[in-house]
Amino acid sequence: MTKENAQDYAEAFLEAYNQQVENNFRSEYRKYFDFYANFPYNINATMSSTHGASIEFVPSSKPSFDFKTFEQRIELVVFPDVDLNITSLDVNATVFIWHGKPSQAMLAINGTGNAIINIIFITNKGHFLDLGIGGSVLLSNVNVDGRYYYVIVIKGSNTPNSWTKDIAKEDARVLFEEDLFHAFNQSEEIRKYMAYPILEELISQIVWKHQHAKDIGYDLLQYYEDLARVRDIAVNTYHLNSAFVDEILSWLEEIYPKQPWWEVAPNSWILGAIIGGLVSILLERIITRAYKALKQRWRSYKLLKP
């Protein structure tokens, strides 16, 4: 990883996270996303010449960037060995305390897309982390042996291919999805206003085409092509579960009469009300299912054992 490479990654990470927030939430609700609200950042990029690299985001009054190189493995640079002797910690937080053999790691990570959120770690005579060459983990609001990490991405690879702009976007999405639960907790009202603008627009277009199908020559083949397009965006852009998207689109398909499927309302104002209600119901179903999935994911982290 070069200095320029690290800067590009950090900028792409910030841009991708901010876009997720701005594309999905009204301005008055963006403050509930701490990583969005706490901009700008001191960005500390660290590379090990032997194993791994990391990029840390530290809230600051003005932006800055720092790049350093060390010979030690990145895990030992970022999480220096601190010999503590703590057997318990009386705090209102999730705490993992190492009681195992000296010099062993609390965590060993080889895959990507991992996140550790809101946890205190005490390593005692052990050490915090062993990263495989393909291992990657994002830490947010984590304390290790008394040192606080606001947001840091650490990888077992120091090659530029592991720190590209595209990978930065994926890593930012991991943080955004984790932050969703925190934002929901801060304001239940967010659930009422969360939306996927592209999906909302596409669904509205489909409903409008249904309304004017006879006049514009909108047939069933075009209808199914539009449904396929919505499904592709929902799955590949917003990463919603494909089975759930199919369920929503099947429901959309079933609520319309079969033939003639465009003649569904005697008055335009009645049809307009149906259209508005349909879009609201569809988005509510998408939001509720996405929120439940994220909440279950959060619970799984709470049940982790050291």
C-alpha positions, 0 to 999 in steps of 0.5 A: 500500500502506497501513501497515494493508494491509502489516500484514495481508499480513505476518500472513497470510503468517506464518499461511499458512506456519506452517499449511503446516508444522503441517498437513504435519509432526509437531512434532519435524520442524518445527524443520527449517523455518528460517522457522518455527523463527526466529519472531518477526520484525521486519517492515520494510514499504517503499513507493515512492511512484513504483514498487513496495513490499516486505516484509522478515522479519528474525529477532528476539527479539520481534516488531515492525513498521515502515513507511517510504515513499520516492520512489525506485523500490523496487528502488533503495531495497531494493538501493542502488547499490554500486560494487564492482570484484569479478571473482571470489569464492572461497566455497562458494556460488553466486555471480553477478557482473555483468560487463556494461555499467554501469547495467544490471540483472542481473535483469528480472522481470515475472511473479509466483511467482518465488523466488531462494534461496541465492545471492550477487550482486555487481552491480559497476557495474550494479544488481541488479533491474528489476521490471515493474509486475506483477513479484514476487519472493521472496528467501530467504538471498540476499546482494546486494553484501554485504547479507544478506536473510533473507526479503523479498518485493518487487513492482513494484506499490504498490497494495493489490490486490497486497498482499492476504491471499490473495496473501500466502498464495500468496507464503508457499506459494512460500517453503514449497515452496522450504524443503521441499528444505532440510528434506529435506536436513537430515533424511531422516527427514522423508520417512518422516513427511511426510503430507497429513492431509486426503488421508490421511483421505479415502483412509482413508474410501474404503477403509473404505466399500469394506470396508462397502459392502454394509452401508452401501449404498455404490455405484460412483457414490458411489465415483467421487464420492469419488475426484473429491473427493480429486482436487480437494483434491490439485490445488487445495489441495496443488497436486499435478500433476493428471496424477500425481493421476489416475495415483494414483487410477486405481491405487487404482481398479484394485486392487479387484476389479470385481464384487462389489467389496466382497467382497475379504477372508475375515477382517477382520484381513487386510482391515485389514492391506491397508487400512493398507498401501494408505494407506501406499503411496498416501501414499508415492507422493504424497510421493516424486513431490512430493519429486522435483519439488521437487528438480528445481526446486531443480536448475534454480535451480542452473543459472541463468546471470547 
